Amino acid sequence: MRGRLVCATAAIIFGSLPLAGEENHGKFPTPADAFSPASFAARRARLKPLVADGLVVLFGEKNLIDAWEEHLNDASYRLGPFRQEENFFYLTGLSFPDLAVVIDASAGEAIVYAPTAARAPGHDDGGAELRARIGTLGLTGPLPMSQLETDLASRIAGRPVHLLTRSEALNAAFSPQHYFAPFLPGAAPGTYREDISRSLFEKRFPGVTVRSIVPAMVALRKVLDREEVVGMRRVVSVSAEGLKRGIAHVAPGVDEREVAAEIEYSFKRSGAQLIAYGADLQSGPNSMRSFIDINASYDLDNRTMRAGELALIDHSAELNYYVSDLARMVPVSGRFTPEQRLAYEAYLVAYEGGLAAIKPGLPYAEASRAAGRALAAKLDTLPAWLKAPASDFSKALATGSPGHFLGMNLHIHDDYDTPLVPGQVMAYESAFKIPERGWRFTAEDVVLVTPEGHEVLSAALARSADGIEAMMKH
């Protein structure tokens, strides 16, 4: 029987969902269930003053086979599951490949172009579903992709065009001392996908004024709307449950990859489409290294955990285009040693001090500075072996970063100095390392800025030493 089949477990995780007027043919809610057409229309309306009388032209992701063929000679390319270009999805709500959209904000139009529009009846191959979704979302189309150039030529008429291009700030910061040979894609200015698209666009439409849509999209996506916050709550809940399952499997003799498998099983069982990032599991001496170094090796992320060590469990899910980012450091043996507990509790003094500074009116950078001050005030109570590394950590926090802003990806912007406002969501984290003992202490939570202060969306994931030990069950 077709319909909305949501099991009791999923209902507990997701709660009630706003419906978009479509059937859900699977067990779990989809983006069409999670986000209403009115939400996308409101985003396009907010875009209008940011682009004035210009046109916005965005291109969605290609289908997997065409994307693979385009990168046939690109040794760095890896075929992956389809994920719509996120700015395209943010403004349209469409999760279909091979699309383009022209947004004429001054006319209040958003026209979708698709190859499927030219297919004959009986050979639709998904075109009916696309047309139905476009109608539900209040968009126009789909028009044949072959018509896009002609339509643009008549619409531009001296108006600026906003494309997804690398911003001037990024290009200005580009380092000529790059690791790669300059003829490789992404190793020199003008070789990124967005740069190439801009160059070809300007060649096709001589004299056009091309502007980057990135500043406008950052302004729109900086503060999450109501449905985005609901989406963040869901993905954080799914991610926290996954970490709980993984942490319960940490024990001497267990491989890091076994823990990652348990976590990702929980994600998928709860409806997550993707993982937010590759599992970052660092036990023992690996916790002193960069996760980039470990993940860049074919076999280093393959360690058997040992008694007495600490293990970083840093993993999260993606659900309906929104991502979480959570982490806990846990004792492999199931219990902190007295000295590990003392060091972790000193770390929590800093962590909680910084968390308290996440509130409207203060910049996010203040959270790191507040964490440093909180720990500095505690230094005189610490034993000699802990005081020196704690002092170094306190000083590092004074100039460090408290984490990053979340939404449809892990870094939606990098503005740490503008005062926070309600609706912003961030991953809050720090790392306290004691190299001579091989210890690293890290906690990472997802935090929502509220009118009153903040809400820790991942509060269900224990952070205290006692709470972490209780999750381990051994």
C-alpha positions in Angstrom: 0.0 0.0 0.0 1.4 3.4 -1.0 1.4 6.3 1.5 3.3 7.7 4.4 4.8 4.7 6.2 6.6 6.0 9.2 7.5 3.5 11.8 7.3 4.2 15.5 11.0 4.6 15.8 11.1 7.2 13.0 8.2 9.1 14.5 10.0 9.4 17.8 13.1 10.7 16.0 11.5 13.1 13.6 8.3 14.2 15.4 5.5 15.7 13.3 6.5 16.9 9.9 5.1 19.7 7.6 3.9 18.0 4.5 4.4 19.4 1.0 1.3 17.7 -0.6 3.2 14.7 -2.0 3.2 11.0 -1.3 6.2 9.6 0.5 6.9 6.2 -1.1 9.5 5.1 1.4 9.8 4.6 5.1 11.6 7.9 5.9 10.6 11.5 5.3 12.3 13.2 2.3 13.1 16.8 1.6 9.7 17.2 -0.1 8.1 16.2 3.3 10.4 18.3 5.4 10.3 21.7 3.7 7.2 23.5 2.5 6.9 25.3 -0.9 6.3 28.5 1.1 9.7 28.2 2.6 11.5 28.2 -0.7 9.3 31.0 -2.0 10.2 33.1 1.0 13.9 32.6 0.4 13.5 33.7 -3.2 11.7 36.8 -2.0 14.5 37.6 0.5 16.9 37.2 -2.4 15.3 40.0 -4.4 16.8 43.1 -2.7 20.3 41.4 -2.7 20.4 41.1 -6.5 18.5 44.3 -7.5 17.5 44.1 -11.1 19.9 41.3 -12.0 19.3 37.8 -13.1 20.3 34.8 -11.1 21.4 31.7 -13.1 22.2 28.5 -11.2 23.1 25.1 -12.5 22.2 21.9 -10.6 24.4 18.9 -10.3 24.7 16.5 -13.2 23.5 12.9 -13.1 26.2 10.5 -12.0 27.2 9.1 -15.4 27.5 12.5 -17.2 29.5 13.8 -14.2 31.8 10.8 -14.4 32.4 11.2 -18.1 33.1 14.9 -17.6 35.8 14.0 -15.2 37.1 11.0 -17.1 40.7 12.3 -17.1 40.6 13.8 -13.6 42.4 11.4 -11.3 41.1 13.1 -8.2 37.4 12.7 -9.1 35.4 10.0 -7.3 31.9 9.0 -8.2 29.5 9.5 -5.3 25.7 9.6 -4.6 23.8 12.4 -6.2 23.5 15.6 -4.0 22.0 18.7 -5.5 24.1 21.8 -5.6 23.0 23.3 -2.3 22.3 26.9 -3.3 20.2 25.5 -6.1 18.2 23.4 -3.6 18.0 26.2 -1.1 16.2 28.4 -3.6 14.2 25.8 -5.5 13.6 22.7 -3.4 14.4 20.5 -6.4 16.5 17.3 -6.0 16.7 16.3 -9.6 19.9 16.2 -11.7 20.7 18.1 -14.9 18.7 21.2 -14.2 19.2 25.0 -14.5 17.1 27.8 -13.0 16.9 31.4 -14.0 15.5 33.6 -11.2 14.3 37.0 -12.4 13.6 38.5 -9.0 12.3 41.8 -10.2 9.6 39.9 -12.2 9.0 37.4 -9.4 9.8 34.5 -11.7 11.9 31.3 -11.3 12.1 29.3 -14.5 13.4 25.7 -14.5 15.1 24.2 -17.5 15.6 20.4 -18.0 16.5 17.9 -20.7 13.5 15.8 -19.7 11.1 18.5 -21.1 11.9 17.4 -24.7 11.2 13.7 -24.1 8.2 12.1 -25.8 5.2 10.9 -23.9 5.8 7.3 -22.8 9.5 7.9 -22.5 9.3 10.4 -19.7 12.0 8.8 -17.5 11.0 10.9 -14.4 9.7 14.0 -16.2 6.2 13.7 -14.8 7.6 13.6 -11.2 9.7 16.7 -12.0 6.8 18.6 -13.5 4.6 17.8 -10.5 7.3 19.0 -8.1 7.9 22.2 -10.1 4.1 22.9 -9.9 4.0 22.2 -6.2 6.9 24.6 -5.6 5.4 27.5 -7.6 8.1 27.4 -10.1 7.7 27.8 -13.9 8.7 25.0 -16.3 10.4 22.8 -17.1 11.4 24.4 -20.3 13.8 22.6 -22.7 17.4 23.1 -21.8 18.0 23.9 -25.5 16.0 27.0 -25.0 18.1 28.4 -22.2 20.6 30.4 -24.2 18.0 32.1 -26.4 15.9 33.0 -23.3 18.9 34.4 -21.5 19.9 36.5 -24.5 16.5 38.2 -24.5 16.3 38.6 -20.7 19.8 39.9 -20.0 19.5 43.1 -22.1 22.3 44.9 -20.3 21.3 43.5 -16.8 23.9 42.0 -14.5 24.0 38.2 -14.1 24.7 36.5 -10.8 26.5 33.2 -11.2 27.9 30.8 -8.6 31.5 31.9 -9.0 34.5 32.2 -6.7 34.2 35.4 -4.8 36.8 38.2 -5.2 37.9 37.6 -1.6 38.8 34.0 -2.3 40.6 34.9 -5.5 42.5 37.6 -3.7 43.6 35.2 -1.0 44.7 32.5 -3.6 48.3 31.5 -2.9 50.5 31.2 -6.0 52.7 28.9 -3.9 50.4 26.0 -4.4 51.5 22.4 -3.9 50.2 21.2 -7.3 51.6 21.8 -10.8 49.7 24.8 -12.2 48.2 22.9 -15.1 46.2 20.7 -12.7 42.5 21.7 -12.0 42.2 23.8 -9.0 45.9 24.6 -8.8 45.8 28.0 -10.4 43.3 30.9 -10.7 40.8 30.3 -13.4 40.9 26.5 -13.2 38.1 25.9 -10.8 34.8 24.6 -12.0 33.1 27.9 -11.2 35.9 29.9 -12.9 35.5 27.9 -16.1 31.7 28.3 -16.0 32.1 32.1 -15.7 34.6 32.2 -18.6 32.4 30.2 -20.9 29.3 32.3 -19.9 31.1 35.6 -20.7 32.3 34.2 -24.0 28.7 33.2 -24.9 27.3 36.6 -23.8 30.0 39.2 -24.7 29.8 42.4 -22.5 27.7 40.8 -19.8 28.4 41.9 -16.2 28.9 38.8 -14.2 28.7 39.0 -10.4 29.2 36.4 -7.8 26.0 35.1 -6.1 28.1 33.9 -3.1 27.8 37.1 -1.0 24.0 37.1 -1.4 23.7 33.4 -0.6 25.9 33.8 2.5 23.6 36.6 3.7 20.5 34.4 3.2 21.9 31.2 4.7 23.6 32.8 7.6 20.5 32.7 9.7 18.4 29.5 9.5 14.6 29.8 9.0 12.1 27.9 11.0 12.0 24.8 8.8 15.8 24.7 8.6 16.0 24.8 12.4 13.6 21.9 12.6 15.8 20.0 10.0 18.8 20.7 12.2 17.1 19.3 15.2 16.3 16.1 13.3 19.8 15.5 12.0 21.4 16.3 15.3 19.1 13.8 17.0 20.0 11.1 14.4 23.7 11.9 14.8 23.6 11.8 18.6 21.9 8.4 18.6 24.6 7.1 16.2 27.4 8.3 18.4 25.8 6.7 21.4 25.8 3.4 19.5 29.4 3.8 18.4 30.6 4.8 21.9 29.0 1.8 23.4 31.1 -0.4 21.1 34.4 1.2 22.0 36.6 -1.3 23.9 40.1 -2.8 23.9 40.6 -5.0 20.8 38.0 -3.2 18.7 39.1 -1.6 15.4 38.2 2.0 14.8 36.4 1.0 11.6 34.1 -1.3 13.5 32.9 1.7 15.6 32.4 3.7 12.4 30.3 0.9 11.0 28.1 0.8 14.0 27.6 4.6 13.9 26.8 4.6 10.2 24.3 1.7 10.6 22.4 3.8 13.1 22.4 6.8 10.8 20.9 4.8 7.9 18.5 3.0 10.2 17.2 6.4 11.2 16.8 7.7 7.7 19.9 9.7 7.0 20.8 9.8 3.2 24.5 10.4 3.7 27.2 10.9 6.2 28.2 14.5 6.8 31.9 13.7 6.6 34.2 10.7 6.7 34.4 9.1 10.1 37.0 10.8 12.2 38.1 8.2 14.7 41.5 8.8 16.4 42.6 6.5 19.2 45.8 6.4 21.2 48.8 8.1 19.4 46.6 8.9 16.3 44.7 11.5 18.4 47.9 13.6 18.3 47.8 13.7 14.5 45.7 15.7 12.1 42.6 13.9 10.9 43.6 15.0 7.4 46.9 13.0 7.7 45.0 10.0 8.9 42.2 10.1 6.4 44.7 10.7 3.6 46.3 7.4 4.2 44.7 4.2 2.8 45.3 2.2 5.9 46.0 4.5 8.9 42.3 4.8 9.7 42.4 1.1 10.7 43.7 0.9 14.3 42.9 -1.5 17.1 42.2 0.3 20.3 44.1 -0.6 23.4 43.3 -0.5 27.1 44.1 2.8 28.9 43.9 4.9 25.7 41.6 7.7 24.8 39.6 7.6 21.6 38.1 10.5 19.6 34.7 9.6 18.1 33.8 12.4 15.7 31.1 11.6 13.2 27.7 12.9 12.0 24.9 12.3 9.5 23.3 14.3 6.7 19.5 14.3 6.6 17.5 16.1 3.9 20.5 18.2 3.0 21.3 19.4 6.5 24.4 18.2 8.4 25.4 17.8 12.0 28.9 17.7 13.6 29.4 16.0 17.0 32.3 14.5 18.8 33.3 13.0 22.1 36.6 11.7 23.5 36.1 8.5 25.5 38.3 6.1 27.5 38.8 2.9 25.6 38.7 0.8 28.8 35.3 2.3 29.8 36.5 4.3 32.7 38.8 7.4 32.9 41.9 6.9 35.1 41.9 9.4 37.9 44.4 11.6 36.1 42.5 11.4 32.8 39.3 12.4 34.6 41.1 15.4 36.3 42.4 16.6 32.9 39.1 16.2 31.2 37.3 18.1 33.9 39.7 20.9 33.6 38.9 20.9 29.8 35.2 21.1 30.6 35.8 24.2 32.7 37.0 25.9 29.5 34.3 24.3 27.4 31.5 25.4 29.6 32.9 28.8 30.0 33.0 29.3 26.2 29.5 27.8 25.8 28.1 30.4 28.1 29.3 33.2 25.8 27.3 31.9 22.8 24.4 34.4 22.9 22.9 37.2 20.8 25.0 40.4 20.7 28.4 38.7 21.1 30.6 37.5 18.2 31.2 33.8 18.0 35.0 34.5 18.5 34.1 35.6 22.0 33.3 31.9 22.9 36.9 30.9 22.5 38.2 33.9 24.5 35.7 33.2 27.3 36.8 29.6 27.4 40.4 30.7 27.8 39.5 33.1 30.6 37.5 30.4 32.4 40.4 28.0 32.4 43.0 30.6 33.3 41.0 31.3 36.5 41.3 27.6 37.4 45.0 27.1 36.8 46.1 27.7 40.4 44.0 24.7 41.6 45.6 22.2 39.2 48.5 19.9 40.0 51.9 20.8 38.6 51.8 18.1 35.8 48.5 19.5 34.5 49.1 23.2 35.0 51.6 23.8 32.2 49.6 22.2 29.4 46.4 23.7 30.7 48.1 27.2 30.7 49.2 26.6 27.1 45.7 25.6 26.1 44.2 28.7 27.8 46.5 31.0 25.9 45.7 29.2 22.6 42.0 29.6 23.2 42.5 33.4 23.5 43.3 33.6 19.8 41.7 30.4 18.5 38.5 29.5 16.8 35.5 28.0 18.7 34.2 25.9 15.9 32.3 26.7 12.7 28.8 27.6 11.4 26.4 24.8 10.3 23.5 24.4 7.9 23.6 22.6 4.5 27.3 22.0 5.0 29.9 22.2 7.7 31.1 25.7 6.9 28.4 28.0 5.6 30.3 31.1 6.3 33.4 32.3 8.2 32.2 35.4 10.0 33.4 35.1 13.6 33.4 38.8 14.5 29.9 40.0 13.7 27.5 39.8 16.8 25.4 36.6 16.7 21.6 36.7 16.2 18.9 34.2 16.9 18.7 31.4 14.3 22.4 30.9 13.8 23.6 27.4 14.3 27.2 26.4 15.0 29.4 23.4 15.9 31.2 24.4 19.1 34.4 22.5 19.8 38.0 22.7 21.0 40.9 20.3 21.5 43.1 20.1 24.6 46.3 18.0 24.0 48.8 16.7 26.5 51.4 15.3 24.1 53.7 13.8 26.7 50.9 11.5 27.8 49.4 11.0 24.4 46.1 12.5 25.5 43.6 14.6 23.6 40.4 15.9 25.1 37.6 17.1 22.7 33.9 17.6 22.9 31.8 19.0 20.1 28.2 20.0 20.2 25.7 21.7 17.9 24.4 24.9 19.3 21.4 27.1 18.3 21.5 30.8 19.1 18.1 31.8 20.7 16.6 35.2 21.8 17.5 34.3 25.4 20.9 32.9 24.8 21.5 29.5 23.2 20.2 25.9 23.1 22.5 22.9 22.8 20.7 20.8 20.2 22.9 17.8 21.1 22.2 17.9 24.8 21.0 14.3 24.7 24.7 13.2 24.1 26.3 13.1 27.5 29.3 15.4 28.0 30.3 14.9 31.7 32.9 12.2 32.6 30.2 10.2 34.4 27.8 10.5 31.5 30.5 9.3 29.0 31.3 6.3 31.2 27.6 5.5 31.4 27.3 5.4 27.6 30.2 2.9 27.3 28.4 0.1 29.3 31.6 -1.8 30.2 
